[in-house]
C-alpha cells in the first residue's frame, strides 16, 4: 500500500524559503507521476508542481521561477523547494502520486491522483 508522508512545512516571512519533503513507501512502480498541491482555507485544492518518473516537470504559472520540484529515487522522496515565498502561498501543502502515465497538461489536476499524504502547513507572513 502506498503511503506518503510530508514534512518541512512551517512559518516564514515573506521572501523566505522552505523545502518540503514527501517520503513515499510501498512504491515499487517504475512508471508514475507525483505532484504537490495546496489548499488554502475556503479555496479549492490546486496543483503547484508535478514530476513524472522520467523527470518531466510541470508548474503552476504562479510559482514558475520560484518553486522547484525534484525527486530522489534512491530515497523514494519527493521535494519542493520554495523560494521568494509570498503571503498568498500560505496553505496546507499535499503530496500526491499515481501509477502509470498522464498527459502533461493534466498533471496539475488533483483528480488525476490516487494517493495523498496528510499535508504540511506553510504559513508566510508579510
C-alpha positions as a printed NumPy array, in Angstrom:
array([[  0.   ,   0.   ,   0.   ],
       [  1.349,   3.396,  -0.974],
       [  1.942,   5.833,   1.855],
       [  3.034,   9.437,   1.502],
       [  4.309,  11.483,   4.425],
       [  5.028,  15.18 ,   4.04 ],
       [  7.371,  17.243,   6.181],
       [  9.186,  20.561,   6.087],
       [  6.327,  22.99 ,   6.472],
       [  6.488,  25.887,   8.873],
       [  6.215,  29.62 ,   9.287],
       [  8.428,  32.033,   7.364],
       [  8.431,  35.687,   6.489],
       [  7.704,  36.961,   3.029],
       [ 10.718,  36.41 ,   0.78 ],
       [ 11.874,  33.389,   2.746],
       [ 12.369,  29.8  ,   1.654],
       [ 11.201,  26.353,   2.678],
       [ 11.847,  22.893,   1.357],
       [  9.059,  20.368,   1.607],
       [  9.726,  16.642,   1.554],
       [  7.439,  13.743,   0.797],
       [  8.608,  10.28 ,   1.796],
       [  6.952,   7.536,  -0.233],
       [  6.689,   3.935,   0.844],
       [  5.092,   0.881,  -0.716],
       [  6.003,   2.293,  -4.097],
       [  7.593,  -0.183,  -6.49 ],
       [  6.262,   1.064,  -9.798],
       [  8.663,   2.131, -12.486],
       [  6.204,   4.441, -14.213],
       [  4.418,   7.033, -12.093],
       [  3.876,  10.703, -11.557],
       [  3.877,  12.748,  -8.385],
       [  2.808,  16.246,  -7.507],
       [  2.479,  18.944,  -4.901],
       [ -0.861,  20.549,  -4.291],
       [ -2.069,  23.194,  -1.87 ],
       [ -5.306,  24.241,  -0.34 ],
       [ -5.97 ,  27.487,   1.479],
       [ -8.996,  27.919,   3.754],
       [-12.152,  28.423,   1.705],
       [-10.413,  27.642,  -1.559],
       [-10.209,  24.625,  -3.806],
       [ -7.162,  22.412,  -3.89 ],
       [ -4.826,  23.493,  -6.667],
       [ -1.812,  21.989,  -8.368],
       [  1.547,  23.575,  -7.664],
       [  4.1  ,  21.343,  -9.364],
       [  4.36 ,  17.817, -10.714],
       [  7.017,  15.438, -11.936],
       [  6.924,  12.188, -13.85 ],
       [  9.068,   9.112, -13.39 ],
       [ 11.174,  10.17 , -16.383],
       [ 11.815,  13.588, -14.834],
       [  9.437,  15.772, -16.813],
       [  8.094,  18.646, -14.735],
       [  5.1  ,  20.927, -14.769],
       [  4.471,  24.082, -12.721],
       [  1.596,  26.387, -11.994],
       [  2.208,  29.783, -13.566],
       [  2.109,  31.463, -10.16 ],
       [  5.17 ,  29.544,  -8.907],
       [  7.324,  29.303, -12.019],
       [ 10.815,  30.565, -11.343],
       [ 10.327,  30.39 ,  -7.559],
       [  9.476,  26.753,  -6.813],
       [ 11.386,  23.664,  -7.929],
       [ 10.126,  20.092,  -7.77 ],
       [ 12.625,  17.244,  -7.65 ],
       [ 12.875,  13.615,  -6.64 ],
       [ 15.483,  11.354,  -5.137],
       [ 14.651,   7.88 ,  -6.374],
       [ 17.208,   6.237,  -4.093],
       [ 15.445,   7.734,  -1.082],
       [ 11.917,   7.461,  -2.505],
       [ 11.482,  11.108,  -1.649],
       [  9.842,  13.994,  -3.462],
       [ 10.882,  17.571,  -2.751],
       [  9.506,  21.032,  -3.31 ],
       [ 11.977,  23.865,  -2.915],
       [ 10.052,  27.082,  -2.393],
       [ 11.883,  30.398,  -2.683],
       [ 10.701,  34.003,  -2.574],
       [  7.621,  32.954,  -0.663],
       [  4.636,  35.28 ,  -0.556],
       [  1.753,  35.542,   1.93 ],
       [ -0.598,  34.201,  -0.748],
       [  1.414,  30.966,  -0.723],
       [  0.027,  30.221,   2.743],
       [ -1.824,  26.912,   2.583],
       [ -1.761,  23.26 ,   3.513],
       [  0.545,  21.544,   1.058],
       [ -0.124,  17.981,  -0.016],
       [  1.946,  15.396,  -1.792],
       [  0.156,  13.097,  -4.226],
       [  1.069,  10.258,  -6.536],
       [ -0.38 ,   7.935,  -9.09 ],
       [  0.764,   4.997, -11.161],
       [  1.207,   4.974, -14.903],
       [  1.14 ,   7.846, -17.344],
       [ -0.891,  11.019, -17.674],
       [ -0.718,  13.778, -20.276],
       [  1.409,  16.683, -19.182],
       [ -1.481,  19.124, -19.401],
       [ -3.319,  17.137, -16.713],
       [ -0.516,  16.701, -14.173],
       [ -1.711,  19.608, -12.024],
       [ -5.28 ,  18.309, -11.845],
       [ -5.963,  16.77 ,  -8.412],
       [ -8.454,  14.312,  -9.907],
       [ -5.57 ,  12.572, -11.694],
       [ -4.081,  11.33 ,  -8.424],
       [ -4.925,   8.249,  -6.403],
       [ -2.697,   8.562,  -3.347],
       [ -2.441,  11.515,  -0.997],
       [ -0.453,  12.472,   2.063],
       [ -1.868,  14.192,   5.133],
       [ -0.367,  17.565,   4.319],
       [  2.055,  20.016,   5.875],
       [  1.164,  23.594,   6.732],
       [  3.036,  26.502,   5.188],
       [  2.427,  29.96 ,   6.601],
       [  4.031,  33.049,   5.092],
       [  3.756,  36.314,   6.993],
       [  4.176,  39.761,   5.487]])
